[in-house]
Amino acid sequence: MFAVCRVEELPPGESIRFTADVAVAVFNADGEFYAVDDTCTHQDASLSDGFLEGCFVECPLHAAFFDLRTGAPTCLPAKRPVRTHPVTVDNDVVYVHVEPHGQVPQEAGREQEEVA
């Protein structure tokens, strides 16, 4: 588990990037904290540089959207999910638990044929 930052260091609507075994982006979506691998599955852009809209992040390169709760892409061009990581807040510190690389959340673990 990684201590990423203090709550006040990551205001709503902002993101921060840190490196575990991979780069991880942490987002504050209206007071809820989410963490995903920082690399877009479409063309390797940094999602921490993307645009946060509610609990969705838009990739800055080709505008793919990902649901931060599940990692699932919600529109093309991305078809594969990004890996999510559990986030906890304790004593105003944001912690992220990063699983070994290669594990994908069950609900987002398969490539989507069609994206609504």
C-alpha distance (Angstrom), angle and dihedral (degrees) to the residues before:
residue distance angle dihedral
M1 . . .
F2 3.80 . .
A3 3.81 125.9 .
V4 3.80 98.9 -139.2
C5 3.80 106.2 176.3
R6 3.78 145.0 -44.1
V7 3.81 116.2 -81.5
E8 3.82 92.4 -113.1
E9 3.83 90.3 54.9
L10 3.82 91.0 63.3
P11 3.82 109.0 50.4
P12 3.82 122.6 -168.2
G13 3.80 112.6 -72.5
E14 3.81 93.8 24.5
S15 3.80 135.5 104.8
I16 3.77 138.0 -156.3
R17 3.79 131.2 -160.7
F18 3.79 128.2 -143.2
T19 3.78 134.6 168.2
A20 3.80 125.2 -119.6
D21 3.82 115.0 149.8
V22 3.83 83.1 -41.2
A23 3.80 133.9 16.7
V24 3.82 110.4 -82.9
A25 3.81 127.6 -163.1
V26 3.81 119.3 -149.3
F27 3.81 118.8 -161.7
N28 3.79 133.4 -166.8
A29 3.80 104.6 -147.5
D30 3.81 104.8 -174.8
G31 3.80 92.9 -42.7
E32 3.82 96.6 -39.2
F33 3.79 115.8 108.3
Y34 3.81 122.7 -142.5
A35 3.80 132.7 176.9
V36 3.81 128.9 -160.0
D37 3.78 136.4 162.5
D38 3.79 104.2 -79.2
T39 3.81 95.6 -130.2
C40 3.81 122.7 90.0
T41 3.80 110.4 -127.4
H42 3.80 91.2 -137.9
Q43 3.81 102.5 59.5
D44 3.80 110.8 -14.8
A45 3.82 99.8 -99.1
S46 3.81 119.1 155.0
L47 3.81 109.7 -99.6
S48 3.81 90.9 -161.4
D49 3.82 85.1 68.9
G50 3.81 89.8 52.9
F51 3.78 132.0 99.9
L52 3.80 119.3 -91.2
E53 3.81 117.4 -142.5
G54 3.79 111.5 174.7
C55 3.80 105.9 -56.0
F56 3.82 93.1 -20.7
V57 3.79 128.8 90.5
E58 3.80 123.5 -153.7
C59 3.78 116.1 -146.8
P60 3.82 109.6 -121.1
L61 3.81 93.3 -139.3
H62 3.83 107.4 54.9
A63 3.83 103.8 -3.6
A64 3.81 98.6 -108.2
F65 3.81 110.5 162.2
F66 3.81 125.1 -141.2
D67 3.80 128.5 -167.7
L68 3.81 104.7 -126.8
R69 3.82 90.9 -153.7
T70 3.81 94.6 60.6
G71 3.81 106.8 9.5
A72 3.81 90.0 -123.3
P73 3.80 119.1 145.0
T74 3.79 112.1 -120.1
C75 3.80 99.1 -166.5
L76 3.76 141.7 14.7
P77 2.96 145.3 -58.1
A78 3.83 88.3 48.3
K79 3.80 115.4 68.9
R80 3.81 101.8 166.6
P81 3.81 125.1 68.5
V82 3.78 125.3 -117.0
R83 3.78 116.4 -123.2
T84 3.80 115.1 -102.1
H85 3.81 126.8 -148.0
P86 3.82 129.6 -154.0
V87 3.81 114.5 -106.8
T88 3.79 126.5 -159.1
V89 3.78 131.1 -179.7
D90 3.80 117.9 -148.2
N91 3.81 124.9 170.4
D92 3.83 89.3 -10.5
V93 3.81 92.5 -56.3
V94 3.82 120.2 122.0
Y95 3.82 112.3 -136.5
V96 3.81 126.5 -170.5
H97 3.80 124.2 -162.1
V98 3.81 109.7 -149.9
E99 3.82 117.1 -162.5
P100 3.80 120.0 -149.1
H101 3.81 111.2 -75.2
G102 3.78 116.2 -87.1
Q103 3.80 98.6 43.0
V104 3.80 114.5 117.3
P105 3.80 125.3 -171.3
Q106 3.82 112.3 -96.5
E107 3.80 96.3 -123.7
A108 3.81 91.5 54.0
G109 3.79 100.1 31.2
R110 3.80 101.5 112.9
E111 3.77 131.6 63.6
Q112 3.77 111.5 -102.9
E113 3.80 118.0 -122.7
E114 3.79 93.5 -157.2
V115 3.75 129.1 17.1
A116 3.79 117.7 -154.2
